[in-house]
Amino acid sequence: MIDMSAWHALTAELHAGFLTMSFVCIMAVALAQIAVRLRRWMPKILVSWAVKTRGYFEAAGLVGAVLGILGLLLSAWTGMYAWPYDVLINDPIVRNKIMLSAFATVMWTGVVFIRSRFGRGLWTCSPMAALYVALTFVSFGLLGTTGSMGAHITKGGSAMDPIWNFVGFEVTSDLILNSNIAALVAIVSMGALVLSLFVAKRYDLFQVKLEAATCQRLFKWDEPRIEYEMPAKK
Amino acid sequence: MSLLLLLGALTLVVGAAPVMTAYQGGVGSSYNEYDCGGSCHTKVSTATVSMTASNTTLTPGASVTVSVTVTGGQAGSIMGVILVTTLSPVPESLPSAKGWTIISDPSNSASTFNYHEVSNYAGSGTYAWTLTAPQTNDAYQLYARAMHGGGGQAFAANCEAGISFIVGTSGTLTGPVVAIISPIAGETVDGSIIVSASIPSSVPLAYAVLRIDGVERENKTATPFSWTLNTEELSDGEHVINVTAVDSGGHVGYKQVSFTVDNAAANTLMLNWVWTMAAGSIAIIAIVSVMMVVALLIRRRIAGGAK
């Protein structure tokens, strides 16, 4: 019988690997988009490489995020058995790690949602592309933080400690709000959520389809499709 | 007629026998071992037996009053209470076997018995013995057992915790030296904890007993001498852990530490943790939703109203 902590280590590697791949791919697409957009000033070989690869990176980013979220859920499940309740309650790092892992899961789900809802067309809309890239960046940062906490739990330290020391973040201190403040945050958040849904309904945003033709006045981004042909110079 | 008288007498004897024979069918005596003797009380009584002592750290030969309180059980019947040095059915459980001398027993007479019996138990009672401590420096233990009849059965209840006494100073004790490693004295704990004791001894140990607030939890005969304790079984507040070790020579050593249970704070912490996790998750969803709407509104403005 394999110890549950071994399964937890395995699933943790799984989600960390997939989500890192997703992060790298999405960042690569962002860079490729910039290279293609600024192709007049970029080396031709770089633009050619960006055009040929960005479509694959783009798809791999989505696949990595989906598999990474599944890995996160698996890690949560195996972690429940690897870490008994009493250890959990007595160790602030474990509590922090679980909480930030939950936040990371929600954020990565947001990444997948945006990509699934708007498709490759999101790259043609610079505000949405910026949100997509920023959300991926923050989600990956959160994942790295949970990984650092995991290293503290298993090894007593992490390679990210110099960063934590620099920003003054103490991983061993509880990141817990008073329940009244947490309830207030939840109520305000739900209010913001309802308001955003109302505004979306009001401006008919649920029907929006992002594509090159609808979002091109300021930045002329094109879709990162899987293609081999160099787009014509405009 | 004689047959009727005989039957009547037999009925009286059979019907009254369980009530009359509380322990060896006797009265107070000073020779009653823990073992059942003439009348085995094998049924577990609903009575509870507790013990207190006027002092538990004694000098050799010092007098001490040990009170045994019995509550519950069969009111109106005979109740016998015995003071012994062990709750094992072995010989030499008499206090005198370990060097104790009974000066007075609960009868308030000149008798110095280790067994006291009341003929009409009221449902609760406290019975006090005054003893002088053994002359040998060591750790000692006294236990009490209550016995009564009822419904044709013979019942008994023990004070499993007993009372520990230290006679002399700890440095001169001949028993094993016990050190409680965790929890440390005065520590505040919650949830499940490991009670760990170190009992180095040149003589093989017979067993080590964990007691919480005087109540025996578990008896271990081999290392490691560690026990898992779920503090949620205890009330919040201060409690006492006692680990008593007995070596193969019968010498006793013990150590006790006080600790504080605070599960309420731990539960509040967990509640806040769950609240924070839920609120944070909702906040992230809300922020992403708001930013998506903002991004789409900016795009609407950039695109000049195109859908």
Interface residues (C-beta under 8 A of the other chain):
Chain A: Y85 D86 I89 N90 R95 I98 M99 A102 F103 V106 M107 G110 F113 I114 C125 S126 P127 M128 A130 L131 L135 D174 L175 I176 L177 N178 S179 A182 A183 V185 A186 V188 S189 M190 A192 L193 L195 S196 L197 V199 A200 Y203 D204 L205 Q207 V208 K209 L210 A213 T214 C215 Q216 R217 L218
Chain B: D190 G191 S192 A266 T268 L269 M270 L271 N272 W273 W275 T276 M277 A278 A279 G280 S281 I282 A283 I284 I285 A286 I287 V288 S289 V290 M291 M292 V293 V294 A295 L296 L297 I298 R299 R300 I302 A303 G304 A306 K307
